[in-house]
Amino acid sequence: MLICKHMGFFSSKPKRVTHEEWREIFSNLYGKLEKRERDELEKFFRADLNEEGIQSGITRAEFESGMNWLRQNTSKHEFEENDLKAIEEAFEKHLKD
């Protein structure tokens, strides 16, 4: 019998951006995003970051879903493509499994 961890066996908690890592990411974006953009980013990911218990933090899936939405809805936010790339770079090292 082949057991795959993707099926739920031996499942482990996925890597998440914690509050501490969020502060580091935010600090790294300080010179790359304007204050209003940093505020918008914080509001955008606040629900994922502040979930309770084992759901607390931003997973890769949540981050990728959020970034996809931002790319598909450019008229609904202030981020430009270079801002989105900077955000992805800032998150990447914290979301490696």
N, C-alpha and C positions, 0 to 999 in steps of 0.2 A: 504494500500500500504506500503510495506516494503522498507525503504530507507537505502541503505548501503553506508557508506562513501567511500568504495573501488570503487564504481561505479562513483565517481566524485562528488556526492552530499556532501555538507559540507566538501569538501576536504580541507586539510590544508597542508602547506608546510612541507615536511618530515624533520626530524632532520638531520642536516648537520654538518660536521666538518668544523668550520670556520678557518680563518687565525690564530686567537688567539689560538684556540684549537690545531691547527696544530703545533704551536710553542711549546706548552706544550707536545704534543705527541713526537715531535722530541727530546725535552729535556729528556723525560723519556726513550727514546731509546738510548741516548748517550752512556751509558755504556754497552749496549746489542748488538749494531751493530757497525761495523767498519765504518770509515768515508766514504769509497767508497760505502758501503752498504747504509748508510744514504743518500748519494748523489743519488744513484740509486733509492731509495724509493721516494725521492723528485721529481725526473724526472718522475717516473712512475705515480704519482698522480697529477702532476702539472696541467694538462689540466682540471681535475675535480675541483680542488681547485680554479683555476683562472677563472672559467666561469663567464660570466657577469650577473648582475642583480640577479633575484631570483634563478637562477641556480647555483650561486656561492657556493662553498663548496663541500664537499664529502659526498654523501648520503650513507646510508647503502647498497643500491642496487649497487651503483658504487663501494663501497669498497669490497663487496662480489664478484662482478664480477671480480675485479682486483685480489683478492686473489685466486679465482678459476683459473684464467689465470696463475698466478705465480705457483700454484701447478701442473698445467697440462703442464707447459713449463719449467721445471727445467733446461734444457740445455741452456736456453736463458737468464739466470740471475745468480747472485752470491749468492742468498739467500739459506740457508739450512733450514730444517724443524724447527729447534729451533728458527731461525730468524723469520720465518713466524708466529710461535706461539707468539713470543714477540710482533710482529707488531699487531697481532689480539688483544692481551691483552691491548696494549696501546690505540687502537682505541675504544675498547668495551664501556668504560664508556661514551665516547663522542657521541656514536651512539644510545644509549638507547632512545626509544620513550617515 
